[in-house]
Amino acid sequence: MEELKIQMLGGFSLKLDDRELQDTDTRSKKVWVLLAYLIIHREQTVTQRTLIDLLWGDEPESTNPENALRITMHRTRTLLEQLSPELGRGLILRRKGGYQWNGGGKVDSERFEALCRQNAEDPELRLRNLLEAISLYRGDFLPHQSGEVWVVPIASYLHNLFLSAAQEAVELLIQRGRNQEAAGVCRRCLALEPYHEGFCRELMQLLAAAGDRRGAAEAYDRLSKRLFDDFGISPSEETRTVYRATVHSPENRVLSIDEVMGTVRESDAPSGALQCDFDYFRILCYALSRTMERSGNAAHVVLLDVISTAERELPRQSIDRVMGQLSQQIRLSLRRGDVFCQCSISQFAVLLGRANFENSQVICDRILRAFHRAYPYAPVRITYQVRPLSPERPGKTE
């Protein structure tokens, strides 16, 4: 008979030979909480009182909580016997005043921690340990029990240990010229921690070094979309700087004038204004403010706010739909030389070159009228603010 294999990272399962139990296979959450707690604390006898508090907490206790615990324990042992007859009584022993897990088993979370903590003097051995640990980390500790008080600190500790191990592994791989493997580690980390800008920056640089600028741009776009969709924020300035340096770095070969013109010429561009992301909107504002110092032309920045008129806050899906509708009206209401971007979940910024304050207000009113004509029943109102773009300090508004 093989040794019992216990997975707690990315899920909870027990496997013996060709039979496996998973915490998704039963509706009894308490059985799996009890099982996990006994395994993690198997070096000690867990008292009945501790288990009763664990399983029922603030719930009203029955008139006989000890009996309720015995019933749950019986169900837990019966579950284990699906792996092998009599296994339940062999693995969970009744001790004086409590219960104890009487099985060893290979626990993936313990193996993961041991590999991360091994300070091997040989860098190659250290790297092998780290890569094995990373492969073991299939997700957070006991994800289906993430609300349990005792699970939270362990899950946080192991998650941070994983990120540290991954960062060290990436550095060691790059030192050895194993950039493709380093990129693979970054991708694995981003799959589990999609908001981690550090691994995204590392991945962009690795892909750009391999000549895959499109892949680097896609990595940035995924991060940017997640941050914007989930939190209404943009990547940090450090991440945007890496993006510009990797995706838009100079070509290694000499270009002809025809190639240069081909890259700056729009193809299949929609009519109306140009929509860009917030980072490029800022750059265009910087560029325009510099030319204003010489030309003396006026330019204004407009901030459009979408505000719900419903009694309850609009769900995200409804907000996204309204923003898409408003984006279309902005694009069609402006000139081709104007630029706009979505700068938050419910806001657009518009750059109006060669427009004075009064003209900017007229343009905004036109956008609002067009939107409300097209969508008269939209549960929102739209407000706007207009500020002049200052030529003295690029990007600063008065």
Salt bridges, closest charged atoms under 4 A:
ASP23 OD2 - HIS144 ND1 2.94
ASP53 OD1 - ARG49 NH2 2.96
GLU59 OE2 - LYS30 NZ 3.55
GLU61 OE2 - ARG49 NH2 2.62
ASP108 OD2 - ARG138 NH2 3.54
GLU110 OE1 - ARG42 NH2 2.59
GLU124 OE2 - ARG176 NE 2.75
GLU132 OE2 - ARG111 NH2 3.13
ASP140 OD1 - HIS159 ND1 2.93
GLU148 OE2 - LYS29 NZ 3.81
GLU168 OE1 - ARG126 NH2 2.95
GLU181 OE2 - ARG178 NE 2.75
GLU193 OE1 - HIS159 NE2 2.58
ASP229 OD2 - LYS225 NZ 2.56
ASP229 OD1 - ARG316 NH2 3.55
GLU237 OE1 - ARG240 NH2 2.62
GLU237 OE2 - ARG244 NH2 3.04
GLU237 OE1 - ARG282 NH1 3.42
GLU238 OE2 - ARG201 NE 3.59
GLU259 OE2 - ARG253 NH1 3.03
GLU266 OE1 - ARG336 NH2 3.48
ASP279 OD1 - ARG240 NE 2.98
ASP279 OD2 - ARG244 NH1 2.79
ASP279 OD1 - ARG282 NH1 3.51
ASP320 OD1 - ARG316 NE 2.95
ASP338 OD1 - ARG335 NH2 3.11
